[in-house]
Amino acid sequence: MPARKDVDGSESVPAFYGSELRWKREEAGLTLKDVVKDCFYSVSYLSEIERGQRRMPEDLAAHVDRVLGTDGFFRRRCEDVRKARRVGHADYFARALEAEQQAKTIEEWYPGLIPGLLHTAAYARMMVLATHPLASDEEVAVKVTARLARAQIFEEDHKTPMYWVVLDESVLREPLLPPEEMAEQLERIAELGRRRRIVLQILPRKSTPHALMMGSVTAMTFPDAPPLIYIESAYSGDTIDDPALVEKYRRSYDQLRAAALPPEASLAMVEATAEEFRNGKQAH
């Protein structure tokens, strides 16, 4: 059995919370299984909280306080952890933010834009300033840092989900960044594709009308929970878990994927376009 990896509580508020939970549990001589006995949560769920990877629900925190005799400490600190996780993100994105960290699969489509998980710093900054034009430099920096931190799910030490993205060809042909920065952004996407961290498809500009023309969609599945859909506009977002609606979005996404170019051809197109931007030869 591999050695247990200790949590560095100084890394973040969720990590501190998790390390305190583990310390209190072990001080009481209890296993994870002992603590979740007689509640609806699993051993793996509590373990992820101890590692700072998952939010503590208030009902579970109250249960933990009773089992460990911690006088309401973990229930009172729940809100601190929730706020810490949301720093740099809109409140309406909180549920989707946690969900993508636990997802088994993530499938995304944003008409004319690159989804946040794929952003470089330049693209993230452009998006933040577009929606918050009066934000201070400090506020912009916090939001950009928060966006870039989400991409940790693609790193080798993380349980990477199966990530599938369909990009509109207009993302390549109608750039929102200067050539050098656009080249860097496309090279980032290509690099993730070549490392087999993502599956990429390009929807040609001359494609037929489809159900998702008017809005974004993120579809997520989980090993231990029902699937979830997240939709977003400029200043609002909504998570959908109604099975009938989730199924409609799933069928629409499958139709979109069927209309897109194959992954290898899509990746080659992104790499070629990145090179054109690097060499100043992109079509106008």
C-alpha positions as CSV (number, residue, x, y, z in Angstrom):
1,M,0.0,0.0,0.0
2,P,1.4,3.5,-1.0
3,A,2.4,5.8,1.9
4,R,-0.3,8.3,2.8
5,K,0.3,11.8,1.5
6,D,0.1,14.3,4.3
7,V,-1.9,17.5,3.7
8,D,0.0,20.8,4.0
9,G,-2.5,22.9,5.9
10,S,-0.7,26.1,5.0
11,E,-1.6,25.8,1.3
12,S,-5.2,27.0,1.6
13,V,-8.2,27.3,3.9
14,P,-9.7,24.0,2.6
15,A,-6.3,22.3,3.2
16,F,-6.1,23.6,6.7
17,Y,-9.7,22.6,7.4
18,G,-9.0,19.1,6.0
19,S,-5.8,18.7,8.0
20,E,-7.5,19.7,11.2
21,L,-10.3,17.2,10.5
22,R,-7.7,14.4,10.0
23,W,-5.8,15.4,13.1
24,K,-8.9,15.4,15.3
25,R,-10.1,12.1,13.9
26,E,-6.8,10.4,14.4
27,E,-6.5,11.9,17.9
28,A,-9.8,10.3,18.7
29,G,-8.5,6.9,17.4
30,L,-11.1,6.7,14.7
31,T,-11.0,5.5,11.1
32,L,-12.7,7.3,8.2
33,K,-15.3,4.4,8.3
34,D,-15.9,5.0,12.0
35,V,-16.7,8.7,11.4
36,V,-19.1,8.2,8.5
37,K,-21.0,5.4,10.2
38,D,-24.7,6.2,10.5
39,C,-24.6,9.0,7.9
40,F,-25.2,9.2,4.2
41,Y,-21.7,10.0,3.1
42,S,-19.0,7.6,2.0
43,V,-15.4,7.0,3.2
44,S,-14.0,8.4,0.0
45,Y,-16.1,11.5,0.3
46,L,-14.7,12.2,3.8
47,S,-11.2,11.4,2.7
48,E,-11.4,14.0,-0.1
49,I,-12.5,16.6,2.5
50,E,-9.4,15.7,4.6
51,R,-7.2,16.2,1.6
52,G,-8.7,19.7,0.9
53,Q,-10.3,18.5,-2.4
54,R,-13.9,18.6,-1.5
55,R,-16.3,20.9,0.4
56,M,-17.8,19.8,3.7
57,P,-21.6,19.9,3.6
58,E,-23.1,21.4,6.7
59,D,-25.1,18.3,7.7
60,L,-21.9,16.2,7.5
61,A,-20.0,18.8,9.5
62,A,-22.6,18.7,12.2
63,H,-22.3,14.8,12.2
64,V,-18.5,15.0,12.5
65,D,-18.7,17.5,15.4
66,R,-21.0,15.0,17.2
67,V,-18.7,12.0,16.6
68,L,-15.5,13.8,17.4
69,G,-16.9,16.0,20.2
70,T,-15.5,19.2,18.6
71,D,-18.2,21.5,19.9
72,G,-19.5,22.7,16.5
73,F,-16.1,23.7,15.2
74,F,-16.3,22.0,11.8
75,R,-19.9,23.2,11.2
76,R,-19.0,26.8,12.1
77,R,-16.0,26.8,9.7
78,C,-17.9,25.4,6.7
79,E,-18.7,28.9,5.4
80,D,-15.0,30.0,5.7
81,V,-14.1,27.1,3.4
82,R,-16.9,27.8,1.0
83,K,-15.8,31.5,0.8
84,A,-12.1,30.5,0.3
85,R,-13.0,28.2,-2.6
86,R,-15.0,30.9,-4.3
87,V,-12.3,33.6,-4.2
88,G,-11.9,35.0,-7.7
89,H,-15.1,33.3,-8.9
90,A,-18.7,34.4,-9.1
91,D,-21.0,33.0,-6.4
92,Y,-23.2,31.3,-9.0
93,F,-20.2,29.3,-10.2
94,A,-19.5,27.7,-6.8
95,R,-21.4,24.4,-7.4
96,A,-19.9,23.9,-10.9
97,L,-16.4,24.7,-9.6
98,E,-16.6,22.0,-7.0
99,A,-18.2,19.6,-9.4
100,E,-15.5,19.8,-12.0
101,Q,-12.9,18.8,-9.4
102,Q,-14.9,15.6,-8.7
103,A,-16.0,14.9,-12.3
104,K,-15.3,11.6,-14.2
105,T,-16.1,13.3,-17.5
106,I,-16.4,17.0,-18.6
107,E,-17.7,18.0,-22.0
108,E,-17.8,21.7,-23.0
109,W,-19.0,24.0,-25.7
110,Y,-18.9,27.8,-25.7
111,P,-20.0,29.5,-28.9
112,G,-17.1,31.7,-30.2
113,L,-15.1,31.4,-27.0
114,I,-12.5,29.1,-25.4
115,P,-13.7,27.5,-22.1
116,G,-12.1,28.6,-18.9
117,L,-10.3,25.4,-18.2
118,L,-8.1,25.9,-21.3
119,H,-7.3,29.6,-20.8
120,T,-3.8,31.1,-20.8
121,A,-3.2,34.1,-18.6
122,A,-3.6,36.5,-21.5
123,Y,-7.0,35.0,-22.5
124,A,-8.2,34.9,-19.0
125,R,-7.3,38.5,-18.4
126,M,-9.1,39.5,-21.7
127,M,-12.2,37.7,-20.5
128,V,-12.1,39.3,-17.0
129,L,-11.7,42.8,-18.4
130,A,-14.5,42.2,-20.9
131,T,-17.0,41.5,-18.2
132,H,-15.4,43.7,-15.4
133,P,-14.1,46.7,-17.3
134,L,-13.8,48.8,-14.1
135,A,-12.0,46.2,-12.0
136,S,-8.8,47.2,-10.3
137,D,-5.5,45.6,-11.2
138,E,-5.6,43.6,-7.9
139,E,-9.2,42.4,-8.6
140,V,-8.2,41.3,-12.1
141,A,-5.1,39.5,-10.8
142,V,-7.2,37.6,-8.3
143,K,-9.8,36.5,-10.9
144,V,-7.1,35.5,-13.4
145,T,-5.2,33.5,-10.8
146,A,-8.5,31.7,-9.9
147,R,-9.2,30.8,-13.5
148,L,-5.8,29.4,-14.1
149,A,-5.8,27.4,-10.9
150,R,-8.7,25.3,-12.3
151,A,-6.4,23.8,-14.9
152,Q,-4.6,21.8,-12.2
153,I,-7.1,19.0,-13.1
154,F,-5.0,18.3,-16.2
155,E,-1.7,17.7,-14.3
156,E,-0.2,14.3,-13.8
157,D,-0.7,14.2,-10.0
158,H,-4.4,14.8,-10.3
159,K,-7.1,12.3,-11.2
160,T,-7.7,13.9,-14.6
161,P,-11.3,13.6,-15.9
162,M,-12.1,12.6,-19.4
163,Y,-12.3,16.1,-20.9
164,W,-14.0,16.7,-24.3
165,V,-14.3,20.1,-25.9
166,V,-15.9,21.3,-29.1
167,L,-14.6,24.7,-30.3
168,D,-16.2,26.8,-33.0
169,E,-13.9,27.5,-35.9
170,S,-14.5,31.2,-35.3
171,V,-12.3,30.9,-32.3
172,L,-9.4,30.3,-34.7
173,R,-10.4,32.7,-37.5
174,E,-11.7,35.7,-35.4
175,P,-9.0,36.0,-32.7
176,L,-9.7,38.0,-29.6
177,L,-6.0,38.4,-28.7
178,P,-2.9,39.9,-30.5
179,P,-1.1,37.3,-32.7
180,E,1.6,36.3,-30.3
181,E,-0.8,35.8,-27.4
182,M,-3.3,34.0,-29.7
183,A,-0.5,31.6,-30.8
184,E,0.3,30.9,-27.1
185,Q,-3.3,30.2,-26.4
186,L,-3.7,27.8,-29.3
187,E,-0.4,26.1,-28.5
188,R,-1.7,25.5,-24.9
189,I,-4.7,23.7,-26.3
190,A,-2.6,21.7,-28.7
191,E,-0.2,20.7,-26.0
192,L,-3.0,19.4,-23.9
193,G,-4.3,17.5,-26.9
194,R,-0.9,16.0,-27.7
195,R,-0.4,14.9,-24.1
196,R,-3.8,13.2,-24.3
197,R,-5.2,15.3,-21.5
198,I,-8.1,16.5,-23.6
199,V,-10.1,15.4,-26.7
200,L,-10.6,18.4,-29.1
201,Q,-13.0,18.9,-32.0
202,I,-13.5,21.9,-34.2
203,L,-17.0,22.7,-35.5
204,P,-16.6,24.1,-39.0
205,R,-18.0,27.6,-39.7
206,K,-20.2,26.3,-42.4
207,S,-21.9,23.7,-40.2
208,T,-25.7,23.3,-40.1
209,P,-27.8,24.9,-37.4
210,H,-27.8,23.1,-34.1
211,A,-29.6,23.3,-30.7
212,L,-26.6,24.8,-28.8
213,M,-26.1,27.8,-31.1
214,M,-27.4,30.2,-28.6
215,G,-25.5,29.2,-25.4
216,S,-22.7,27.4,-23.6
217,V,-23.0,24.0,-22.0
218,T,-20.8,22.0,-19.7
219,A,-21.9,18.4,-19.1
220,M,-20.4,16.5,-16.2
221,T,-20.7,12.9,-14.9
222,F,-19.4,11.6,-11.6
223,P,-18.5,8.2,-10.2
224,D,-20.8,8.6,-7.2
225,A,-23.5,11.1,-8.2
226,P,-26.0,11.9,-11.0
227,P,-24.9,13.9,-14.0
228,L,-25.0,17.6,-14.0
229,I,-25.3,20.4,-16.6
230,Y,-23.9,23.9,-16.2
231,I,-25.0,26.8,-18.4
232,E,-23.7,30.3,-18.2
233,S,-24.2,33.8,-19.6
234,A,-22.2,37.0,-18.9
235,Y,-23.3,37.6,-15.3
236,S,-25.2,34.5,-14.3
237,G,-25.0,30.7,-14.4
238,D,-27.1,27.8,-13.5
239,T,-26.6,24.1,-12.6
240,I,-29.2,21.7,-13.9
241,D,-29.7,18.2,-12.4
242,D,-33.2,17.5,-13.6
243,P,-32.9,14.1,-15.5
244,A,-35.1,15.1,-18.4
245,L,-33.3,18.4,-19.0
246,V,-29.9,16.8,-18.6
247,E,-30.9,14.2,-21.2
248,K,-32.0,16.9,-23.7
249,Y,-28.6,18.7,-23.3
250,R,-26.8,15.4,-23.6
251,R,-28.5,14.6,-26.9
252,S,-27.8,18.1,-28.2
253,Y,-24.1,17.9,-27.3
254,D,-23.8,14.5,-29.0
255,Q,-25.3,16.0,-32.2
256,L,-22.9,18.9,-32.0
257,R,-20.0,16.5,-31.6
258,A,-21.2,14.4,-34.6
259,A,-21.1,17.6,-36.8
260,A,-17.6,18.5,-35.7
261,L,-14.3,17.5,-37.4
262,P,-12.5,14.4,-36.1
263,P,-10.1,14.9,-33.2
264,E,-6.8,14.4,-35.1
265,A,-7.9,16.8,-37.9
266,S,-9.1,19.3,-35.3
267,L,-5.8,19.2,-33.5
268,A,-3.8,19.6,-36.7
269,M,-6.0,22.7,-37.5
270,V,-5.3,24.3,-34.2
271,E,-1.5,23.6,-34.5
272,A,-1.4,25.0,-38.0
273,T,-3.3,28.1,-37.0
274,A,-1.0,28.7,-34.0
275,E,2.0,28.5,-36.4
276,E,0.3,31.1,-38.7
277,F,-0.1,33.5,-35.8
278,R,3.5,32.9,-34.7
279,N,4.7,33.7,-38.2
280,G,2.3,36.6,-38.9
281,K,0.6,34.7,-41.8
282,Q,-2.9,34.3,-40.4
283,A,-5.7,35.1,-42.8
284,H,-7.7,38.3,-42.3
